[in-house]
Each structure stands twice: as C-alpha cells, then as structure tokens.
Amino acid sequence: MLNNWESECYGLIFFALLQKRLWSGATQLIETGHIDIHHILFGCVILDDEINSWKTTKVLKEKLQRLKSAFTERAIRITSCIDDADKKIENTEITAIEGIKKDSKEDQSILKNTEEGEQQQGDNVNHAARLLLNHGYLKDAIITKNNTYVESDTVNNILNEMWYGTEKINRQTIFSLIVLAAVHLFVLPLLMINMEARPLRWFYKKYNLPFLKVIIHMLGFLVLLLAYAYMLLFDYSDYGITYTDCFIIVLIASIFVDEIKQVIIAIIRQKWKSYASDWWNRFDWMVIIGYTSGMILRTGEGSGFRITSKCLLLFAFSLLCIRVLNFCCMTSFLGPKLVIIRKMIKDTVAFMIIMAVIMIWYSVSYYALLYSNSEFTWEQIEHILSNGYWVLFGELNLDGDTLTEPDCTFNRTLYESGVLQRCPDQFGLYLTPYLKAFYGLIAVVLLLNLLIAIYSDTYADVQKNSKFYWSEMQMCFLEEYSIKTVFPVHLQLLALPGIIVAIIAAFMFYLRTSNTNDIKKTKLNHHPMCVRVFLYDTNYDLRLESTEFAEEEGAQEARGNIDIDNFDENTNS
C-alpha cells in the first residue's frame, strides 16, 4: 500500500509532466494506477488552461480535449471499482451474519464482541462515499467544474445511496420516508433512551439518512412559521403572553440550543470560520435576536415600544420565511429553480446600478423643468425620485402634467400650505413629453428588455447544468446533515440532558487523548457513543487507512491503457 508521501509524490510528478506539456508521460503515469482521483481532477484543470490558451493550435486543442475526457473517465472508473468492491464486501458480510445467526449463541456473542461485529451491527463503511464527501473529491470536481465526473451515473448512484439510502428512487421509498417523518415525534423520544434493540436500531438507521433529517428539520421550521403567522394575524397581544407565544418561545429556545450546539461542534472540529461565514447560520441568529428583542420591547409601555416591537417581530418573520426556502433545495426539482432566482437577484442588483443613474437623470431633469426652485424636504426628494421609478411600470401621470388655473397656483404660500397644487412651468410642459418619451425608449424598451435577455441567459445556463447545480447543493446538505444527530431542531430541548452529557464526555475525551498518540483516533467510533448520538457524528472527520487502501485498490483495478492518440513530440512544446 502506498503511504501518503508516496501518493503525493506521484501526484506532484503527474502535475509536473502536465505543466511541462509531456502529455504522453502523464498518460503513462495514470496507466500505472498510482494517481488518485484528486490529482486526476486537478490535472484536468491544467489541461483546460492549455485548451483555453490562444497559443494552443486547433489540432492540439482537440487532442487535449479527448485526453481530458479520457482522464475523467479514468477517475469515474476508479470510483466505480471502489463502489463495486464496497457492495461485494457488504453482500459478503450480510451472508456471514446470516450464517452466524444459524449457529450457536456462543458464536453470536463472539461476533458482537469483535470490531467487525460492531461495524456490521451499524452502518457498513462505504469507502466510495467517504472519498466523495469526507475526503472532498466531490468538492474537488465542483471546484474544477468537471461536469462529466459530477453528472456521471456512478457518482449520482453513490450520492443517492448516501442521501436516500438507496440508489434507485421509487414511490415506495418516498412514501416510507414520508411516513417515518410523520411519526418522528413518537419514535425519536424512544431513541433517546435506547437504540440498540432490533426494531429501534432499524429506525435509527433510517432516521440517520440526511434526506430524512432535512425533511424533519423543515417540518419543525414550518410549524414555527405557521404559529408565528397565526400570532401576528390573530393572536397578537400588547398586554400579555398568549398560549401561541408560549409555543413559539419553546421553538425559538430549541433553535437557540441547536445553534449553541453548532458553535461548540464548530470549535471542536476547528471549523469556526466556516460556521460564521454560512449565511443560513447568520439568519438563524438574526431570527433569534429579532424575535427576542421584539418580545422584550413588547412588554414596555408606550406606543413607541409597541411599534418597534411589531417591526422587529415582522423582521424576524421575514427572515424565517427566507430560511425555510433553504429546505426547498433538497430536491432536484426545486433546487435549480432557487439557483435561478439567486442568480437573477445578482443580475438585478448589477442592472439596477445602471438603471439608478438613468433614473436619477430623468427624475431630476423632469422635475426641474416643471417645478424649479422647489422646497428642499425629504418628502420632496422622495416625490422627485419616485416619478422616474413608477414610469417603468406604466404610471405616466399624464393628468398631473397639464394642471391649469384654477386647479393650481403659482402662489408659493398657497401651494406650500397645501391649499392648491403648484402650477408647472409652461416651458416645462412643452419639453417634458419629449423627455418622457426618450426616457421610456431608453429605460423601458432598451434596458428592461436587456434585463429580460439576461434573465433568459441565466435560466438557460442553469437549466443546462441543472444536474451540476443540484449535485453542488446536495453536497452542501450532505456535509451539513451527515454530522447532525437524528434529533431535529424542534426536539433539542427534549434532548438537552443528553447534549450536556455529550459535551462533558467530548471535553473529557479531548483532555485524555490530546497529549497521546492513540491509535484508536484513526478508527471508527473512537468517541463515546453519547457524543455520536447527541452531539455530532465524529466518524465524519476521520481519514481511514482502509479508505485510502480501497482507493489504491480501485486505481490498480482500473489501470490499463488509455485509448488516446499519441502526441507528436513537436506539438508538445
């Protein structure tokens, strides 16, 4: 088996050959089976740079494109070999367990006391899945924009196995997951007490699926959203706490406990920056702070406290609605649609910068022609700028431009006191229709249609690469919910005693192993069970030697000649 130094050494040699444009040498090195998936994916980036270079001839670009496809296919082939080996091991273990079950009770106790028996009672080690997610190979493919690898059937089947618990999705699978989500309030409290019994062990494995975790978390947020909306519309009281408020307070407190737990987990895993940079975590904290501040101000006396409280509660409700949209990304049907909306918002922000300049030009010119020497007030500025904005939506306000005596007046005292409207200047009445027509031509006809064209291009791009965007979102969900416990956000108060015990156990384990080179740190289930059940799955961050060995075995099995034309040495330079 190659050690890490040898693997990295072969990878660096592979990169050097590609940088020196020794394509045949790089190809021969891959054929030996010593280059792993990570180095192959980034090697494809070097080929992409050469393909996109203006110095590269057309003939060489075509050959390099075929070489990149061959390299990607080799990475897919290695992944497939690893996955096939995992399935063979799983089938062999199942057959062995069934055979032992028929033997004596003494043999069964021996099986349970062995390390292999502990792994067989739990989830089998899926090395292909660990390489894609835990080792970051899927992230590498997304960063390098290797659509062929990301959208391959092999990778999609492995992700489906991790996401749904099965490669092939059918109505029966979806129905069973929905039923499990519906009864989670009755089953999950039992799992807090015992999950080793045979029926409860099956439930634990099902509830540990990331897809089911997302559904149950979404249900908790939806219940909070509905209760929040009911409180704002039908049960809002300025003089006391209602039963609806008590229910919402319990759910918000549960979210607060979950966020505190995530902070502790981020510190333990040394991923604090990743947690702090996640906008969804920021939204959760803003919801908690906004709701808490609103409820505190609601107890104050005076209309100012009540108005501020209502604004803060509505602000928290708006953030909560946006937060729920995140869960809609869990399906391949809705996920890309939200990507389209996100990209369109970015396009709109960039477009509105240009639009704002033109709008200010028109609004100031238009109002200056009609009403010069106006009084400087914020209401007046709002009125001036709103004129150009509403024209974009067809509000031309033609009647207001033709006011005459006695409907209006030139007397400053009268129109400033609000008795009559101010009469527009005659020169302005003559010139502003042409200015409005020119503004409509530029803003409505040209720029808005340009924005529609940009939207169309964004929609077409996302639809074309919908599988790639969905794989990216699925990877984010898998990374987040693979380490989460089976207990959802709305049951965190119920699981709080176990969480406290798990935090203490994790801290004591860290003190015990921080100054020692314990071999068990590289094995599965090296943390106490209460930590893995109530805090987070510590097995996620492990880099198992068996996984690295499985990748080497897969690379050796997939080795062979790459069917690509030989490169002329004269074209390599």
HELIX and SHEET records of a PDB file:
HELIX    1   1 ASN A    4  GLN A   19  1                                  16    
HELIX    2   2 TRP A   23  GLU A   31  1                                   9    
HELIX    3   3 ILE A   37  ASN A   52  1                                  16    
HELIX    4   4 LYS A   58  LYS A  101  1                                  44    
HELIX    5   5 LYS A  105  ASN A  113  1                                   9    
HELIX    6   6 GLU A  115  GLN A  121  1                                   7    
HELIX    7   7 HIS A  127  LEU A  132  1                                   6    
HELIX    8   8 TYR A  137  ILE A  143  1                                   7    
HELIX    9   9 ASN A  147  VAL A  150  1                                   4    
HELIX   10  10 ASP A  153  TYR A  164  1                                  12    
HELIX   11  11 ARG A  171  ALA A  182  1                                  12    
HELIX   12  12 HIS A  184  ILE A  193  1                                  10    
HELIX   13  13 ARG A  198  TYR A  207  1                                  10    
HELIX   14  14 PRO A  210  PHE A  234  1                                  25    
HELIX   15  15 TYR A  243  ILE A  268  1                                  26    
HELIX   16  16 TRP A  272  SER A  277  1                                   6    
HELIX   17  17 TRP A  279  ARG A  298  1                                  20    
HELIX   18  18 SER A  303  PHE A  327  1                                  25    
HELIX   19  19 CYS A  328  MET A  330  5                                   3    
HELIX   20  20 GLY A  335  LEU A  370  1                                  36    
HELIX   21  21 TRP A  378  VAL A  391  1                                  14    
HELIX   22  22 ASP A  399  THR A  402  5                                   4    
HELIX   23  23 ARG A  412  SER A  417  1                                   6    
HELIX   24  24 GLN A  426  TYR A  439  1                                  14    
HELIX   25  25 GLY A  440  LEU A  447  3                                   8    
HELIX   26  26 LEU A  448  LYS A  464  1                                  17    
HELIX   27  27 SER A  466  SER A  482  1                                  17    
HELIX   28  28 VAL A  489  LEU A  491  5                                   3    
HELIX   29  29 LEU A  496  THR A  513  1                                  18    
HELIX   30  30 ILE A  519  THR A  522  5                                   4    
HELIX   31  31 MET A  529  PHE A  534  1                                   6    
HELIX   32  32 THR A  538  ASP A  541  5                                   4    
HELIX   33  33 GLU A  545  ALA A  558  1                                  14    
HELIX   34  34 GLU A  569  ASN A  572  1                                   4    
SHEET    1   A 2 CYS A 408  THR A 409  0                                        
SHEET    2   A 2 GLN A 421  ARG A 422  1                                        
END                                                                             
